[in-house]
Amino acid sequence: MAALRHDDDPEPAHRFPAGPPYVPVRPGPSGCTARLFRTPLGGRTAVGFRSARRPAATLGPGQARIRLAEPALRAPVGSATPAPAPVPALRAV
């Protein structure tokens, strides 16, 4: 049996996350809104990162993000959730 690489592992090694994930956001008419992405089947989904640096590394250096509790991230699109203040984008050093 072939050993699974960590990124192939269907179950993360750490079952309990270290705080709320960082969610990429974009400006909207009433503040910031979570960026939605398309799944391989064409559905819309939000994405959360466990590291503050990952949104910028994945989506570009100017990507704004907020920390958002997982229940709010998993809530259906369009449901009312409180909007936290955005986390400033990281600068490349």
Backbone as CSV, one residue per row, in Angstrom:
resi,resn,N_x,N_y,N_z,CA_x,CA_y,CA_z,C_x,C_y,C_z
1,MET,0.838,-1.186,0.000,0.000,0.000,0.000,0.877,1.242,0.000
2,ALA,0.589,2.169,-0.879,1.378,3.402,-0.980,1.048,4.339,0.172
3,ALA,2.065,4.978,0.708,1.849,5.944,1.782,1.215,7.211,1.215
4,LEU,0.278,7.762,1.955,-0.366,9.015,1.542,0.537,10.190,1.877
5,ARG,0.658,11.127,0.946,1.310,12.380,1.279,0.344,13.180,2.138
6,HIS,0.892,14.133,2.907,0.042,14.926,3.811,-1.068,15.654,3.059
7,ASP,-0.764,16.186,1.842,-1.797,16.921,1.116,-2.820,15.986,0.451
8,ASP,-2.537,14.675,0.402,-3.494,13.699,-0.121,-4.369,13.113,0.973
9,ASP,-4.020,13.372,2.221,-4.722,12.798,3.356,-6.136,13.354,3.447
10,PRO,-7.173,12.499,3.380,-8.541,12.998,3.459,-8.910,13.540,4.839
11,GLU,-8.205,13.124,5.874,-8.450,13.597,7.241,-7.217,14.348,7.716
12,PRO,-7.360,15.617,8.103,-6.181,16.340,8.591,-5.640,15.733,9.880
13,ALA,-4.343,15.865,10.075,-3.713,15.325,11.281,-4.232,16.016,12.539
14,HIS,-4.528,17.311,12.441,-5.031,18.063,13.580,-6.543,18.192,13.446
15,ARG,-7.277,17.548,14.309,-8.731,17.575,14.212,-9.330,18.886,14.706
16,PHE,-8.616,19.597,15.558,-9.145,20.834,16.102,-8.357,22.015,15.537
17,PRO,-8.999,22.897,14.778,-8.283,24.012,14.159,-7.737,25.001,15.184
18,ALA,-6.717,25.718,14.788,-6.086,26.707,15.656,-6.694,28.077,15.398
19,GLY,-7.945,28.261,15.735,-8.611,29.538,15.555,-9.388,29.613,14.253
20,PRO,-10.136,30.691,14.086,-10.949,30.858,12.873,-10.088,30.952,11.618
21,PRO,-10.582,30.434,10.491,-9.811,30.518,9.251,-9.780,31.929,8.674
22,TYR,-8.804,32.177,7.823,-8.674,33.433,7.088,-9.440,33.262,5.778
23,VAL,-10.405,34.134,5.533,-11.280,34.036,4.370,-10.988,35.191,3.422
24,PRO,-10.685,34.900,2.143,-10.467,35.972,1.178,-11.754,36.778,0.978
25,VAL,-11.620,38.102,0.938,-12.787,38.974,0.761,-12.531,39.970,-0.365
26,ARG,-13.621,40.561,-0.833,-13.556,41.631,-1.830,-14.475,42.737,-1.362
27,PRO,-14.236,43.977,-1.816,-15.114,45.070,-1.410,-16.502,44.888,-2.007
28,GLY,-17.506,45.280,-1.241,-18.889,45.209,-1.699,-19.623,46.476,-1.333
29,PRO,-20.889,46.600,-1.737,-21.651,47.823,-1.471,-21.869,48.093,0.016
30,SER,-21.904,47.040,0.843,-22.109,47.258,2.272,-20.934,46.746,3.095
31,GLY,-19.732,46.898,2.583,-18.543,46.443,3.291,-17.853,45.356,2.496
32,CYS,-17.162,44.463,3.189,-16.483,43.389,2.482,-17.363,42.142,2.435
33,THR,-17.196,41.354,1.381,-17.924,40.092,1.227,-16.920,38.991,0.899
34,ALA,-17.245,37.787,1.317,-16.363,36.653,1.052,-16.284,36.407,-0.454
35,ARG,-15.079,36.156,-0.943,-14.919,35.769,-2.345,-15.451,34.362,-2.510
36,LEU,-16.227,34.146,-3.547,-16.751,32.819,-3.839,-15.992,32.237,-5.019
37,PHE,-15.783,30.945,-4.981,-15.055,30.236,-6.018,-15.958,29.143,-6.574
38,ARG,-15.610,28.628,-7.745,-16.382,27.553,-8.376,-15.754,26.203,-8.038
39,THR,-16.603,25.239,-7.707,-16.152,23.871,-7.494,-15.976,23.212,-8.862
40,PRO,-15.353,22.041,-8.933,-15.218,21.355,-10.224,-16.566,21.076,-10.904
41,LEU,-17.632,20.959,-10.126,-18.948,20.705,-10.707,-19.722,21.990,-10.988
42,GLY,-19.114,23.147,-10.745,-19.742,24.418,-11.074,-20.486,25.093,-9.938
43,GLY,-20.515,24.486,-8.754,-21.161,25.115,-7.601,-20.307,26.249,-7.045
44,ARG,-20.916,27.097,-6.236,-20.179,28.199,-5.604,-19.827,27.812,-4.177
45,THR,-18.620,28.198,-3.757,-18.178,27.879,-2.410,-17.225,28.960,-1.901
46,ALA,-17.198,29.140,-0.594,-16.225,30.023,0.052,-15.039,29.162,0.476
47,VAL,-13.894,29.786,0.665,-12.669,29.073,1.022,-12.081,29.725,2.260
48,GLY,-11.564,28.921,3.179,-10.886,29.424,4.366,-9.480,28.847,4.445
49,PHE,-8.522,29.652,4.882,-7.133,29.234,5.013,-6.749,29.238,6.483
50,ARG,-5.880,28.319,6.892,-5.442,28.233,8.287,-4.280,29.163,8.601
51,SER,-3.617,29.691,7.587,-2.474,30.574,7.783,-2.795,31.950,7.211
52,ALA,-2.340,33.003,7.863,-2.577,34.371,7.384,-1.860,34.626,6.062
53,ARG,-0.788,33.924,5.783,-0.010,34.135,4.560,-0.567,33.380,3.351
54,ARG,-1.357,32.347,3.552,-1.820,31.517,2.444,-2.737,32.240,1.451
55,PRO,-3.694,33.087,1.880,-4.514,33.764,0.868,-3.676,34.588,-0.108
56,ALA,-2.686,35.324,0.401,-1.831,36.133,-0.465,-0.949,35.246,-1.342
57,ALA,-0.429,34.166,-0.786,0.423,33.265,-1.560,-0.363,32.580,-2.671
58,THR,-1.624,32.283,-2.423,-2.457,31.576,-3.391,-3.138,32.520,-4.372
59,LEU,-3.636,33.662,-3.878,-4.474,34.545,-4.694,-3.820,35.867,-5.078
60,GLY,-2.629,36.116,-4.593,-1.927,37.351,-4.937,-1.651,38.204,-3.720
61,PRO,-0.597,39.048,-3.784,-0.155,39.803,-2.617,-1.144,40.843,-2.114
62,GLY,-2.055,41.323,-2.921,-2.998,42.338,-2.473,-4.311,41.780,-1.957
63,GLN,-4.402,40.456,-1.785,-5.665,39.842,-1.386,-6.021,40.185,0.063
64,ALA,-7.148,40.851,0.254,-7.643,41.146,1.605,-8.283,39.887,2.186
65,ARG,-8.281,39.780,3.513,-8.874,38.624,4.172,-9.377,39.015,5.543
66,ILE,-10.290,38.208,6.047,-10.805,38.387,7.405,-10.743,37.045,8.102
67,ARG,-10.802,37.073,9.430,-10.946,35.827,10.188,-12.430,35.656,10.436
68,LEU,-12.923,34.481,10.142,-14.354,34.222,10.210,-14.569,32.855,10.827
69,ALA,-15.451,32.768,11.815,-15.732,31.486,12.460,-16.276,30.499,11.435
70,GLU,-15.918,29.225,11.583,-16.347,28.215,10.619,-17.858,28.143,10.431
71,PRO,-18.689,28.254,11.489,-20.140,28.217,11.245,-20.605,29.336,10.318
72,ALA,-20.002,30.517,10.443,-20.363,31.625,9.552,-19.863,31.364,8.141
73,LEU,-18.701,30.759,8.013,-18.163,30.431,6.699,-19.012,29.371,6.010
74,ARG,-19.539,28.446,6.782,-20.342,27.360,6.221,-21.807,27.744,6.015
75,ALA,-22.229,28.891,6.514,-23.622,29.327,6.369,-23.961,29.496,4.889
76,PRO,-25.196,29.261,4.507,-25.591,29.436,3.104,-25.324,30.857,2.621
77,VAL,-24.990,30.979,1.348,-24.735,32.282,0.737,-25.985,33.142,0.878
78,GLY,-25.800,34.379,1.310,-26.923,35.297,1.456,-27.529,35.321,2.842
79,SER,-27.101,34.421,3.740,-27.650,34.463,5.091,-26.974,35.584,5.868
80,ALA,-27.645,36.090,6.867,-27.117,37.220,7.638,-26.056,36.735,8.613
81,THR,-24.852,37.274,8.504,-23.789,37.010,9.464,-23.112,38.336,9.771
82,PRO,-22.640,38.505,10.998,-21.941,39.764,11.307,-20.661,39.877,10.496
83,ALA,-20.359,41.066,10.041,-19.165,41.291,9.229,-18.029,41.807,10.101
84,PRO,-16.983,40.991,10.337,-15.839,41.458,11.116,-14.992,42.423,10.303
85,ALA,-14.169,43.170,10.980,-13.269,44.108,10.293,-12.236,43.327,9.505
86,PRO,-11.878,43.785,8.302,-10.893,43.064,7.497,-9.506,43.114,8.125
87,VAL,-8.750,42.081,7.870,-7.364,42.006,8.301,-6.527,42.625,7.189
88,PRO,-5.627,43.566,7.485,-4.854,44.188,6.410,-4.004,43.161,5.665
89,ALA,-3.821,43.367,4.380,-3.022,42.472,3.551,-1.566,42.510,3.997
90,LEU,-0.884,41.392,3.847,0.528,41.311,4.200,1.373,41.957,3.117
91,ARG,2.472,42.537,3.502,3.408,43.108,2.542,4.554,42.145,2.344
92,ALA,4.995,42.010,1.111,6.141,41.156,0.821,7.390,41.789,1.423
93,VAL,8.195,40.949,2.033,9.420,41.429,2.665,10.606,40.985,1.849
